[in-house]
Amino acid sequence: MTDFMVGAMLFFVHLITVSLAFGILSSIFVKNARNGYIFLTVILLSGAYTLSVVFGFSTALGYSILLMYLCLGILTYFNIKRKKAVQVEGEYK
């Protein structure tokens, strides 16, 4: 296998894993913020470790995974914000 194929496989597998992790985070955070922060800490620590390993493999792959973390993190933030607003609105009805 070429380095490009290995990098592409790493990227797509990591994309699926991080998407699932941020989806679980949004669900946990809406139910209990304390547990959400604990889970977020685990995600950040594992992400930092992954980035340190990936940057050793390829700088371009490292920056693409970092960009992926930023984009999915922003989307998750707005998703949690929207879910919290719907939850608070439902309590006042």
Secondary structure, 3 states (H helix, E strand, C coil): CCHHHHHHHHHHHHHHHHHHHHHHHHHHHHHCHHHHHHHHHHHHHHHHHHHHHHHHHCHHHHHHHHHHHHHHHHHHHHHHHHHHHHHHHHHHC
